[in-house]
Amino acid sequence: MVSPYLNQPLAPIRPRMFASTPAKVIWTLVPIVSAGLAAAVPFVVAAVKGVIKPWLAITYVIGEIAVFSIAIGISPKANDDNPVPGFLLALLIITAATHTALLDNEKVNVGK
């Protein structure tokens, strides 16, 4: 007699965001290449795939809108020399790229 419980995993397996290393590199480059305009896209895709909870993707969408709104509000003119908007956008790009690279990391449990 064969027991169905012997071959079953102990915990449900969480879906993976990246199928391969090149996919991880491409997804990590999305916020960088788009200059932050698509910073939330990897998180929305991860929420649809079930890799993360939807509240994390919603937080990234709201955060991206807030950063761009603040950056445009601080420096509405093209010839303004204020460094704060550029710093905010660079911070958004670096944060989004780092968090995208950590989507499949087993040690990170926030939002999963």
C-alpha positions as CSV (number, residue, x, y, z in Angstrom):
1,M,0.0,0.0,0.0
2,V,1.4,3.4,-1.0
3,S,0.7,6.4,1.1
4,P,0.0,9.7,-0.8
5,Y,1.6,11.6,2.1
6,L,5.1,10.3,1.7
7,N,5.8,12.1,-1.6
8,Q,4.1,15.3,-0.8
9,P,6.1,18.5,0.0
10,L,5.8,19.6,3.6
11,A,4.9,23.2,2.8
12,P,3.3,24.6,-0.3
13,I,5.8,25.7,-2.9
14,R,5.7,29.5,-3.6
15,P,5.7,30.4,-7.3
16,R,8.9,31.7,-8.7
17,M,9.3,35.1,-10.4
18,F,12.3,34.2,-12.5
19,A,12.7,31.1,-14.6
20,S,16.4,31.6,-15.2
21,T,19.3,33.9,-14.5
22,P,18.9,35.9,-17.8
23,A,15.3,36.5,-16.8
24,K,16.4,37.8,-13.5
25,V,18.9,40.2,-15.1
26,I,16.3,41.5,-17.6
27,W,13.7,42.1,-14.9
28,T,16.2,43.8,-12.7
29,L,17.2,46.1,-15.6
30,V,13.6,47.2,-16.2
31,P,13.6,50.0,-13.6
32,I,17.1,51.1,-14.6
33,V,16.5,51.2,-18.4
34,S,13.1,52.9,-18.0
35,A,14.6,55.6,-15.8
36,G,12.2,54.7,-13.0
37,L,9.1,55.0,-15.2
38,A,8.5,51.3,-15.0
39,A,9.8,50.8,-11.5
40,A,6.5,49.1,-10.3
41,V,6.1,46.8,-13.3
42,P,8.1,43.9,-11.9
43,F,6.1,44.0,-8.7
44,V,2.7,44.1,-10.4
45,V,3.8,41.1,-12.5
46,A,5.0,39.3,-9.3
47,A,1.7,40.0,-7.6
48,V,-0.2,38.6,-10.6
49,K,2.0,35.5,-10.6
50,G,1.4,35.1,-6.8
51,V,5.0,35.6,-5.8
52,I,4.2,38.5,-3.5
53,K,1.1,39.8,-1.9
54,P,-0.9,42.5,-3.8
55,W,-0.4,45.2,-1.1
56,L,3.3,45.3,-1.9
57,A,2.7,46.0,-5.6
58,I,0.1,48.6,-4.7
59,T,2.7,50.2,-2.4
60,Y,5.2,50.4,-5.2
61,V,2.7,51.9,-7.6
62,I,1.7,54.6,-5.0
63,G,5.4,55.2,-4.2
64,E,6.4,55.6,-7.8
65,I,3.6,58.1,-8.4
66,A,4.5,60.0,-5.2
67,V,8.2,60.2,-6.1
68,F,7.5,61.5,-9.6
69,S,4.9,63.9,-8.3
70,I,7.3,65.3,-5.7
71,A,10.1,65.5,-8.2
72,I,8.0,67.5,-10.7
73,G,6.6,69.6,-7.9
74,I,10.0,70.6,-6.6
75,S,11.5,71.4,-10.0
76,P,8.8,72.2,-12.5
77,K,11.1,74.1,-14.9
78,A,13.6,72.3,-17.2
79,N,16.5,74.7,-16.4
80,D,16.2,74.4,-12.6
81,D,19.5,73.5,-10.8
82,N,17.9,71.8,-7.7
83,P,19.5,68.4,-7.1
84,V,16.7,66.9,-5.0
85,P,14.5,65.7,-7.8
86,G,17.4,63.8,-9.5
87,F,18.3,62.3,-6.1
88,L,14.7,61.1,-5.5
89,L,14.6,59.5,-9.0
90,A,18.0,57.9,-8.5
91,L,16.9,56.6,-5.1
92,L,13.7,55.2,-6.7
93,I,15.6,53.4,-9.5
94,I,18.2,51.9,-7.1
95,T,15.5,50.8,-4.6
96,A,13.3,49.2,-7.3
97,A,16.2,47.4,-9.0
98,T,17.5,46.0,-5.7
99,H,14.0,44.8,-4.6
100,T,13.4,43.3,-8.0
101,A,16.5,41.3,-7.7
102,L,15.4,40.1,-4.3
103,L,11.9,38.8,-5.4
104,D,13.0,35.2,-5.5
105,N,15.3,35.3,-2.4
106,E,14.1,32.8,0.2
107,K,15.6,34.8,3.1
108,V,13.3,37.8,2.4
109,N,9.8,37.2,3.7
110,V,8.2,40.6,3.6
111,G,5.2,40.7,1.4
112,K,5.4,37.0,0.5
